[in-house]
Structures are given as structure tokens and as C-alpha cells.
């Protein structure tokens, strides 16, 4: 999906958000903006803090520090009464569609419940009409309102979950792996449904997924998390075209794609780099050598505590083929790698050059 450039105040603004569970840091210093009608894809391997970040934004778990502003208002400072009133603007679609529905409630009752809470003055006939309308909008029939969740397939249950979230016309919809448990053919239907609803209602989406193909199809911008830290953020097309962080390259390398083969920088390519962007000798490989790749399975596991973490260095240093002493000693800031493109990597120029060079060479063969 192409970039979406909108003006005005962001619908959701997250600044330096941190979520700690005791001594464990689940989310560390995450900052981003999300505007009305925009989709932000949130990617990273399991345990990177994606769901924790989403739940902290919705105030389902407490944030340790930082700020969250919704429509310009301080979301973390909302009093309980204000929070209940404004929750209609922020809704969530969960990963397991069947587990997110009450097995004792009919589908109609589940969809009517948000209306009963947030629009108590709405007459019962109008409430039933809204439920029937939303069921049909997500591809189900109004006659299904009397059935229980166990009578539906996984894809149908996810449509019900989306209908329940959208019946209040929220301004922000958080989707936590909404298609991961579904068949491939059903995944496409659900993704297209979300895109259609977004166009119809102007809802902003925070879309969490492991499926990079789905993220690329649906998102305007992408935020990459690694061990709770924000390592890269860019417009979707830019991130897939020229990833500027080794971890982002690792995620993309894990997806079969005949158009590119990411690798460490060949010797000839390294010599062509400008002097200030030339890699250290440890990162250069001879042309006839098997290139080292940074894949999610390499080196230390994601939840391991590295020596770099204890000294304040880059969290990815133990798995990075570009790592050098600076990476082990200093946490990289968010370098500006392009327009609306930031990457937390000291050697981002070499990372981008390597990706482009290897892709160009592969296509030429």
C-alpha cells in the first residue's frame, strides 16, 4: 500500500512509552504517531513486545512511563469515568476469534452489548437493526444473530469479532494477529474486509502481524520491534525497498522472495562505498565466500540477556553480522535514513547499500 500523508494532529501519539514487569523490560522507549484513516503495521518476532505495546495503549495493562495521547488528550491521565466513556473510540480484534467470544452469549447479544453500554438510550428495535446491519456488513446474515459462537468456523468467528469492534464506529482499531489462526484463503478475505471497513468509516488501524505479506498489503507505515525496542520505522514501500536495520533485513530474508537475496556486503561492493560508509573488515566477505546472513534463528535467542544490554549497547549486537565495538558500547539513536524513515543502527548506510547491491546483482543474473 502506498504512503498516506495526512496533515493535522495525530489521532494517536505515543512518546517514549515503557512497560516494565518488575525488572523485565517488555517495551522500551517506543515513539510513533498514527493518523485517522492510516494503518500502522507492527512487526517483530514472538516476544518482541507487540501485544504488550497494544495492550498498554488500550490501558489493559499499566504503562511504566511515557505518554499516550488520543485526539490530543492525555490518555494515561483519564479518570475511570472518562476512560469508560472514551473506550468506544478504541477497540480491539483479538488473535483467537473463538476464545474472544463468550460461549454463553448468542452472536446478537455479543454485538448488542457494546451498544447497551455506550448507547443505553438506544431503543431495542434500533439496537437489533444495528446488529443485523453490522452482521451483513462483515459478510454474515442477520439470521445468524441467534446462534452461539461454537456454531461458526474460525473465519466466521473473526468476522463476528470485527463486527463487535466496529459496531461503535471506533476511531482506532487494534488488530492483534487477527489472521494468524486462519487458513490462507480466509486470511485474504479478513484482510480485505478490514481494508473495506477502514475506507468506509475512516478508522485508523494498528495492525500486529507476523505475516509480512499481509502487512505490506494493508499498511501505510511499518514499525519494527526487537526485544521491546523500536529498531526501524518507515513508510511501507520504503521499508520493503530499502530496510536500514539488520533485524528488518533478517525478517524480510525469512520470507521467500525470488527478487532479492540479502547478504553481507561483498568485497567489491564494500570498496565502492564512500569512505564514511565503508564497513569494517569484519563485515566484508570475499566475492566467492558464502555470505553471512542475519536471520531470526541466528546467534542468541531474542529473550537472552546479552552483555551489550547490560552495558547499554545495541540489543541486536549478538545476532548482527555488522556488529563492531561501537555497537556493543553505545545504544544507537534513531538515525534519519530517509524521509519519514528512521533506523536505530550505527551502520545503517552499509545495511541499505548491502540490500540494494545484492538485490540488483540477483536480478541481473
For each residue, the residues with C-beta under 8 A, 3 or more apart:
1: 4 39 216 217 218 219 220 236
2: 220 236 237
3: 220 221 235 236 237 238 340
4: 1 35 37 38 39 220 221
5:
6: 35 36 37 38
7:
8: 35
9: 13 71 72
10: 13 33 34 35 69
11: 34 35 36 38 70 71 171 172 204
12: 33 34 57 68 69 70 172 204 206
13: 9 10 33 34 67 68 69
14: 17 30 31 32 33 57 66 67 68
15: 31 66 67 68 69
16: 29 30 31 65 66 67
17: 14 27 29 30 31 53 56 57 63 65 66 67 68
18: 25 27 28 29 30 63 64 65 66
19: 25 26 27 49 52 53 56 61 62 63 64 228
20: 23 24 25 26 64
21: 24 26
22:
23: 20
24: 20 21
25: 18 19 20 28 228
26: 19 20 21 49 52 228
27: 17 18 19 30 49 52 53 56 228
28: 18 25 49 227 228 229
29: 16 17 18 66 229 230
30: 14 16 17 18 27 53 66 223 225 228 229 230
31: 14 15 16 17 230
32: 14 40 223 230 233
33: 10 12 13 14
34: 10 11 12 13 38 40 172 204 206
35: 4 6 8 10 11 38 204
36: 6 11 171 202 203 204
37: 4 6 198 202 203 204
38: 4 6 11 34 35 204 205 220 221
39: 1 4 198 204 205 206 207 218 219 220 221
40: 32 34 204 205 206 207 219 220 221 222 223
41: 207 209 215 216 218 219 221 222 223 236
42: 50 53 54 206 207 208 209 222 223 225
43: 50 208 209 210 212 215 222 223 224 225 251
44: 48 49 50 224 225 226 251
45: 48 210 226 251 296 302
46: 210 302
47: 227 302 303
48: 44 45 225 226 227 228 302
49: 19 26 27 28 44 52 53 225 227 228
50: 42 43 44 53 54 176 208 225
51: 54 55 176 177 208
52: 19 26 27 49 55 56 61 228
53: 17 19 27 30 42 49 50 56 57 225
54: 42 50 51 57 58 92 174 176 206 208
55: 51 52 58 60 61
56: 17 19 27 52 53 59 60 61 62 63 68
57: 12 14 17 53 54 68 75 90 174 206
58: 54 55 90 92 174
59: 56 62 63 75 76 78 83
60: 55 56
61: 19 52 55 56
62: 19 56 59
63: 17 18 19 56 59 66 68 76
64: 18 19 20
65: 16 17 18
66: 14 15 16 17 18 29 30 63
67: 13 14 15 16 17 74 76
68: 12 13 14 15 17 56 57 63 74 75 76
69: 10 12 13 15 72 73 74 75
70: 11 12 73 75 86 89 90 171 172
71: 9 11 89 171
72: 9 69
73: 69 70 78
74: 67 68 69 77 78
75: 57 59 68 69 70 78
76: 59 63 67 68
77: 74
78: 59 73 74 75 82 83 86
79: 82 83
80: 83 84
81: 84 85
82: 78 79 85 86
83: 59 78 79 80 86 87
84: 80 81 87
85: 81 82 88 118
86: 70 78 82 83 89 90
87: 83 84 90 91 118
88: 85 91 114 118 168 170
89: 70 71 86 170 171 172
90: 57 58 70 86 87 170 171 172 174
91: 87 88 165 166 168 170 172 173 174
92: 54 58 165 173 174 175 176
93: 100 158 161 162 165 173 174 175 176 178
94: 97 99 100 161 176 178
95: 176 177 178 180 181
96: 99 100 181
97: 94 100 101 154 155 157 158 160 161 178 181
98: 101 149 150 154 157
99: 94 96
100: 93 94 96 97 157 161
101: 97 98 105 107 110 149 157 160 161
102: 105 110 149
103: 148 149 150
104: 148
105: 101 102 109 110 113 148 149
106: 109 110 145 146 147 148
107: 101 110 111 135 144 145 146 147 148 149 152 160
108: 111 112 128 131 145 146
109: 105 106 112 113
110: 101 102 105 106 107 113 149 160 164
111: 107 108 114 115 131 134 135 145 160 163 164 167
112: 108 109 115 116 127 128 131
113: 105 109 110 116 117 164
114: 88 111 117 118 164 167 168
115: 111 112 118 119 122 127 130 131 167 168
116: 112 113 119 120 127
117: 113 114 120
118: 85 87 88 114 115 168
119: 115 116 122 127
120: 116 117
121:
122: 115 119 126 127 130
123: 126 127
124: 127 128
125: 128 129
126: 122 123 129 130
127: 112 115 116 119 122 123 124 130 131
128: 108 112 124 125 131 132 145
129: 125 126 132 133
130: 115 122 126 127 133 134 167
131: 108 111 112 115 127 128 134 135 142 145 167
132: 128 129 135 136 142 145
133: 129 130 136 137 142
134: 111 130 131 137 138 163 166 167
135: 107 111 131 132 138 140 141 142 144 145 160 163
136: 132 133 139 140 141 142
137: 133 134 163 166 197
138: 134 135 159 160 162 163 166 193 197
139: 136 159 189 193
140: 135 136 144 156 159 160 163
141: 135 136 144
142: 131 132 133 135 136 145
143: 146
144: 107 135 140 141 147 152
145: 106 107 108 111 128 131 132 135 142
146: 106 107 108 143
147: 106 107 144 151 152
148: 103 104 105 106 107 151
149: 98 101 102 103 105 107 110 152 157 160
150: 98 103
151: 147 148
152: 107 144 147 149 156 157 160
153: 156 157
154: 97 98 157 158 181 182 183 186
155: 97 158 159 182 183 186 189 190
156: 140 152 153 159 160
157: 97 98 100 101 149 152 153 154 160 161
158: 93 97 154 155 161 162 178 179 182 186 190
159: 138 139 140 155 156 162 163 190 193
160: 97 101 107 110 111 135 138 140 149 152 156 157 163 164
161: 93 94 97 100 101 157 158 164 165 178
162: 93 138 158 159 165 166 178 190 193 194 197
163: 111 134 135 137 138 140 159 160 166 167
164: 110 111 113 114 160 161 167
165: 91 92 93 161 162 168 170 173
166: 91 134 137 138 162 163 169 170 173 197 201 203
167: 111 114 115 130 131 134 163 164
168: 88 91 114 115 118 165
169: 166 201 203
170: 88 89 90 91 165 166 173 203
171: 11 36 70 71 89 90 203 204
172: 11 12 34 70 89 90 91 203 204 205 206
173: 91 92 93 165 166 170 194 198 203 204 205 206
174: 54 57 58 90 91 92 93 205 206 208
175: 92 93 178 194 205 206 207 208 209
176: 50 51 54 92 93 94 95 208
177: 51 95 180 181 208 209 210
178: 93 94 95 97 158 161 162 175 190 194 207 209
179: 158 182 186 187 190 191 209 211 214
180: 95 177 209 210 211
181: 95 96 97 154 177
182: 154 155 158 179 186 187 190
183: 154 155 186 187
184: 187 188
185: 188 189
186: 154 155 158 179 182 183 189 190
187: 179 182 183 184 190 191 211 214
188: 184 185 191 192
189: 139 155 185 186 192 193
190: 155 158 159 162 178 179 182 186 187 193 194
191: 179 187 188 194 195 214 217 218
192: 188 189 195 196
193: 138 139 159 162 189 190 196 197
194: 162 173 175 178 190 191 197 198 205 207 218
195: 191 192 198 199 218
196: 192 193 199 200
197: 137 138 162 166 193 194 200 201 203
198: 37 39 173 194 195 201 202 203 204 205
199: 195 196 202
200: 196 197
201: 166 169 197 198
202: 36 37 198 199
203: 36 37 166 169 170 171 172 173 197 198
204: 11 12 34 35 36 37 38 39 40 171 172 173 198
205: 38 39 40 172 173 174 175 194 198 218
206: 12 34 39 40 42 54 57 172 173 174 175
207: 39 40 41 42 175 178 194 214 215 218 219
208: 42 43 50 51 54 174 175 176 177
209: 41 42 43 175 177 178 179 180 212 214 215
210: 43 45 46 177 180
211: 179 180 187 214 215
212: 43 209 215 216 251 252 255
213: 216 217 255
214: 179 187 191 207 209 211 217 218
215: 41 43 207 209 211 212 218 219 222 236
216: 1 41 212 213 219 236 240
217: 1 191 213 214
218: 1 39 41 191 194 195 205 207 214 215
219: 1 39 40 41 207 215 216 222 236
220: 1 2 3 4 38 39 40 235 236
221: 3 4 38 39 40 41 233 234 235 236 340
222: 40 41 42 43 215 219 232 233 234 235 236 239
223: 30 32 40 41 42 43 230 232 233
224: 43 44 230 231 232 233 239 245 247 248 251
225: 30 42 43 44 48 49 50 53 228 229 230 231
226: 44 45 48 229 231 247 302 315 316
227: 28 47 48 49 302 303 315 316
228: 19 25 26 27 28 30 48 49 52 225
229: 28 29 30 225 226 315 344
230: 29 30 31 32 223 224 225 233 334 344
231: 224 225 226 245 247 248 315 316 343 344 345
232: 222 223 224 239 243 244 245 247 248 341 342 343 344 345
233: 32 221 222 223 224 230 334 341 342
234: 221 222 238 239 244 337 338 340 341 342 343
235: 3 220 221 222 238 239 339 340 341
236: 1 2 3 41 215 216 219 220 221 222 239 240
237: 2 3 240 241
238: 3 234 235 241 242 338 339 340 341
239: 222 224 232 234 235 236 242 243 248 341
240: 216 236 237 243 252
241: 237 238
242: 238 239 337 338 352 355 356
243: 232 239 240 248 249 252 351 352 355
244: 232 234 248 335 337 338 341 343 345 348 351 352
245: 224 231 232 248 249 316 343 344 345 348 351
246: 249 250 294 316 319 320 321 322 345 351
247: 224 226 231 232 250 251 294 316 319 320
248: 224 231 232 239 243 244 245 251 252 343
249: 243 245 246 252 253 262 294 351 354 355
250: 246 247 253 254 293 294 295 296 298 319
251: 43 44 45 212 224 247 248 254 255 296
252: 212 240 243 248 249 255 257 262
253: 249 250 262 293 294 295
254: 250 251 295 296
255: 212 213 251 252
256:
257: 252 260
258:
259: 359 362 363
260: 257 355 358 359 362 363
261: 358 359 362
262: 249 252 253 293 354 355 358 359
263: 266 285 291 292 293 354 358
264: 283 284 285 291 292 293 321 322 354
265: 269 270 273 279 283 284 285 350 353 354 357
266: 263 269 270 284 285 286 287 291 357 358
267: 270 271 284 285 286 287
268: 271 272 287
269: 265 266 272 273 353 354 357
270: 265 266 267 273 278 279 283 284
271: 267 268 278
272: 268 269
273: 265 269 270 277 278 279 349 350 353
274: 277 278
275: 278
276: 349
277: 273 274 349 350 353
278: 270 271 273 274 275 350
279: 265 270 273 282 283 284 322 347 350
280: 283 284 324
281: 284
282: 279 324
283: 264 265 270 279 280 321 322 324 347 350
284: 264 265 266 267 270 279 280 281
285: 263 264 265 266 267 289 291 292
286: 266 267 289
287: 266 267 268
288:
289: 285 286
290:
291: 263 264 266 285 358
292: 263 264 285 321
293: 250 253 262 263 264 298 321
294: 246 247 249 250 253 298 319 320 321 322
295: 250 253 254 298
296: 45 250 251 254 302
297:
298: 250 293 294 295 319
299: 318 319
300: 304 306 318 319
301: 304
302: 45 46 47 48 226 227 296
303: 47 227
304: 300 301 318
305: 309 310
306: 300 309 310 313 315 317 318
307: 310 311 313 328
308: 311 312 313 314 315 317 318 327 328
309: 305 306 312 313 315
310: 305 306 307
311: 307 308 328 329
312: 308 309 329 330 331
313: 306 307 308 309 317 327 328 329 330 331
314: 308 317 320 323 327 328 330 331 332 344 345 346
315: 226 227 229 231 306 308 309
316: 226 227 231 245 246 247 319 320
317: 306 308 313 314 320 323 327 328
318: 299 300 304 306 308 323
319: 246 247 250 294 298 299 300 316
320: 246 247 294 314 316 317 323 327
321: 246 264 283 292 293 294
322: 246 264 279 283 294 327 345 347 350 351
323: 314 317 318 320 327 328
324: 280 282 283 327 328 346 347
325: 328 329
326: 329 330 346
327: 308 313 314 317 320 322 323 324 330 332 346 347
328: 307 308 311 313 314 317 323 324 325
329: 311 312 313 325 326
330: 312 313 314 326 327 346
331: 312 313 314 344
332: 314 327 335 344 345 346
333: 344
334: 230 233 342 343 344
335: 244 332 342 343 344 345 346 348
336: 341 342
337: 234 242 244 341 342 343 348 352
338: 234 238 242 244 341
339: 235 238
340: 3 221 234 235 238
341: 232 233 234 235 238 239 244 336 337 338
342: 232 233 234 334 335 336 337
343: 231 232 234 244 245 248 334 335 337 348 351
344: 229 230 231 232 245 314 331 332 333 334 335
345: 231 232 244 245 246 314 322 332 335 348 351
346: 314 324 326 327 330 332 335
347: 279 283 322 324 327 350 351
348: 244 245 335 337 343 345 351 352
349: 273 276 277 352 353
350: 265 273 277 278 279 283 322 347 353 354
351: 243 244 245 246 249 322 343 345 347 348 354 355
352: 242 243 244 337 348 349 355 356
353: 265 269 273 277 349 350 356 357
354: 249 262 263 264 265 269 350 351 357 358
355: 242 243 249 260 262 351 352 358 359
356: 242 352 353 359 360
357: 265 266 269 353 354 360 361
358: 260 261 262 263 266 291 354 355 361 362
359: 259 260 261 262 355 356 362 363
360: 356 357 363 364
361: 357 358 364 365
362: 259 260 261 358 359 365
363: 259 260 359 360
364: 360 361
365: 361 362
